[in-house]
Amino acid sequence: MYGAFGGAIAFMLAYNFIPALQTQAPFAVLSGASASVMAVAVATTILSPNYRLFPLLGGGLPLWVLTAVYIISDFLTVSISDSGTLITHIAGGVTGALFILAYKKGYDWGGWMNNFFDWATNLFNPNKPKKGTNIKEDLFYKSTGAPYSKTPNVTQVRIDNILDKINQQGYSQLTEEEKDLLKRAGKEGL
């Protein structure tokens, strides 16, 4: 959406303020979603340029290569007399780049749009999510403790190795993990 808006605004500004284009203004037509497509292509490439397409074909094709081919072919297929289309494509690409750069810095320009569409989707939904705490966010993203604790397996071989270490170096040389393992082995009766 922002790519389309950026392209449309650039189109209007170009035909109203660039003297060479003002003579073509009565005949200028803006149509299609090419500025939006350019914004998506540039934004996706900035977000993950080394993402591989077709990975089974010789290791894959990096996304930046595909985007470069798209941009070059796009600019080569637009005629020189249609400067407005070139301007909208460039503006769409710049808008997509600005969107992703702002997103990487923590500013989500599309947040309001996502919230609106969530609201519209759940407007008549009887099973809509309740307001308040988000369980997924509370359990996974705001958790302070580790999700699990690593406990080594208690095997007879492992216990024998620890006992040999005690005979050779003494109990004080054991690590905390080895001491805990000995305690668990005593409780389990190994």
Legacy VTK file of the C-alpha trace (Angstrom):
# vtk DataFile Version 3.0
C-alpha trace
ASCII
DATASET POLYDATA
POINTS 190 float
0.000 0.000 0.000
2.764 2.416 0.900
4.540 1.677 -2.390
1.370 2.595 -4.286
0.920 5.784 -2.268
4.591 6.728 -2.702
4.402 6.145 -6.459
1.157 8.125 -6.794
2.476 11.062 -4.796
5.709 11.109 -6.815
3.674 10.952 -10.041
1.526 13.920 -9.039
4.482 15.962 -7.812
6.526 15.222 -10.933
3.786 16.261 -13.366
2.987 19.387 -11.394
6.475 20.659 -10.553
8.888 19.423 -13.256
8.607 21.862 -16.172
9.428 19.305 -18.861
6.552 17.103 -17.697
3.968 19.850 -17.212
3.178 19.911 -20.916
2.313 16.189 -20.785
0.190 16.526 -17.634
-3.218 16.623 -19.420
-2.487 13.293 -21.119
-0.674 11.543 -18.245
-2.311 8.387 -16.921
-1.311 6.472 -13.841
-2.515 2.890 -13.760
-1.492 -0.465 -12.402
0.295 -1.616 -9.305
3.833 -1.467 -10.638
5.029 0.904 -7.905
3.692 -1.505 -5.281
5.411 -4.453 -6.936
8.682 -2.517 -7.025
8.270 -1.612 -3.339
7.713 -5.260 -2.389
10.687 -6.418 -4.486
13.073 -3.857 -3.006
11.801 -4.320 0.568
12.088 -8.093 0.395
15.590 -7.885 -1.019
16.740 -5.474 1.683
15.229 -7.695 4.367
16.958 -10.900 3.204
19.219 -10.387 0.177
20.909 -13.792 0.363
17.716 -15.832 0.517
18.022 -18.618 -2.033
15.354 -19.380 -4.615
15.334 -22.800 -6.297
17.873 -24.272 -3.841
18.017 -27.610 -5.652
19.431 -26.014 -8.799
23.137 -25.591 -8.111
22.734 -24.137 -4.624
19.990 -21.722 -5.596
19.687 -18.219 -6.932
20.162 -15.344 -4.440
17.165 -13.055 -4.132
19.253 -9.961 -4.851
20.126 -11.336 -8.299
16.468 -11.858 -9.159
15.607 -8.365 -7.933
18.454 -6.825 -9.934
17.225 -8.598 -13.074
13.676 -7.406 -12.349
14.724 -3.786 -11.842
16.917 -3.728 -14.947
14.256 -5.336 -17.143
11.612 -3.025 -15.683
13.559 0.109 -16.514
14.526 -1.188 -19.961
10.917 -1.930 -20.921
9.541 1.483 -19.949
9.776 3.939 -22.809
11.719 7.161 -22.382
8.646 9.197 -23.307
6.792 7.745 -20.319
8.838 9.451 -17.614
5.973 9.314 -15.150
6.111 5.524 -15.031
9.853 5.614 -14.383
9.304 8.105 -11.575
6.560 5.996 -9.983
8.721 2.858 -10.124
11.671 4.638 -8.533
9.405 6.152 -5.871
7.860 2.747 -5.159
11.311 1.212 -4.723
12.437 4.033 -2.444
9.238 3.708 -0.402
9.797 -0.026 0.018
13.390 0.585 1.107
12.322 3.239 3.622
9.599 0.950 4.973
12.035 -1.887 5.690
14.760 0.374 7.064
12.226 1.915 9.467
10.980 -1.576 10.376
14.516 -2.688 11.201
14.822 0.301 13.543
11.621 -0.672 15.342
9.052 1.519 13.569
6.257 -0.554 12.062
4.447 1.636 9.543
2.022 -1.176 8.780
0.972 -1.823 12.380
-2.145 0.314 12.154
-3.161 -1.455 8.953
-2.700 -4.905 10.505
-4.721 -3.853 13.550
-7.506 -2.513 11.334
-7.731 -5.720 9.298
-7.647 -7.827 12.469
-10.475 -5.722 13.867
-12.491 -6.022 10.626
-11.903 -9.773 10.469
-12.995 -10.319 14.066
-15.854 -7.833 13.981
-18.556 -10.503 13.760
-16.488 -13.457 14.958
-17.985 -15.022 18.102
-14.686 -16.750 18.897
-12.568 -13.632 18.617
-9.529 -13.394 20.879
-10.186 -11.787 24.236
-8.595 -8.474 25.101
-5.939 -8.508 27.769
-3.048 -10.875 28.105
-1.609 -12.637 25.128
-0.651 -16.131 26.270
1.846 -16.699 23.484
3.599 -13.448 24.256
3.599 -14.054 28.011
4.846 -17.627 27.829
7.398 -17.349 25.057
8.532 -13.780 24.565
8.383 -12.329 28.080
9.555 -15.418 29.926
12.457 -14.862 32.314
13.387 -18.494 32.943
14.852 -21.041 30.593
12.245 -23.250 28.909
14.045 -26.387 30.066
16.998 -27.470 32.149
19.671 -29.708 30.722
20.180 -32.809 32.812
22.830 -35.323 31.807
21.974 -39.004 31.580
22.852 -41.083 34.610
24.687 -44.119 33.313
26.940 -46.581 35.099
29.850 -45.674 32.800
29.435 -41.979 33.614
29.314 -42.706 37.365
32.422 -44.880 37.120
34.292 -42.081 35.326
33.331 -39.596 38.042
34.415 -42.003 40.805
37.750 -42.535 39.052
38.196 -38.771 38.923
37.523 -38.558 42.666
40.154 -41.262 43.339
42.754 -39.494 41.222
42.069 -35.788 41.896
39.722 -35.586 44.850
36.078 -34.565 45.336
36.919 -30.844 45.222
37.932 -31.101 41.538
34.452 -32.155 40.383
32.311 -29.724 38.427
28.834 -28.770 39.606
27.330 -30.933 36.874
29.310 -33.975 38.071
28.317 -33.356 41.711
24.636 -33.103 40.711
24.980 -36.287 38.673
26.381 -38.144 41.695
23.501 -36.916 43.881
20.934 -38.064 41.290
22.665 -41.431 40.993
22.496 -41.852 44.792
18.746 -41.101 44.766
18.120 -43.461 41.851
20.173 -46.232 43.472
22.908 -46.658 40.854
LINES 1 191
190 0 1 2 3 4 5 6 7 8 9 10 11 12 13 14 15 16 17 18 19 20 21 22 23 24 25 26 27 28 29 30 31 32 33 34 35 36 37 38 39 40 41 42 43 44 45 46 47 48 49 50 51 52 53 54 55 56 57 58 59 60 61 62 63 64 65 66 67 68 69 70 71 72 73 74 75 76 77 78 79 80 81 82 83 84 85 86 87 88 89 90 91 92 93 94 95 96 97 98 99 100 101 102 103 104 105 106 107 108 109 110 111 112 113 114 115 116 117 118 119 120 121 122 123 124 125 126 127 128 129 130 131 132 133 134 135 136 137 138 139 140 141 142 143 144 145 146 147 148 149 150 151 152 153 154 155 156 157 158 159 160 161 162 163 164 165 166 167 168 169 170 171 172 173 174 175 176 177 178 179 180 181 182 183 184 185 186 187 188 189
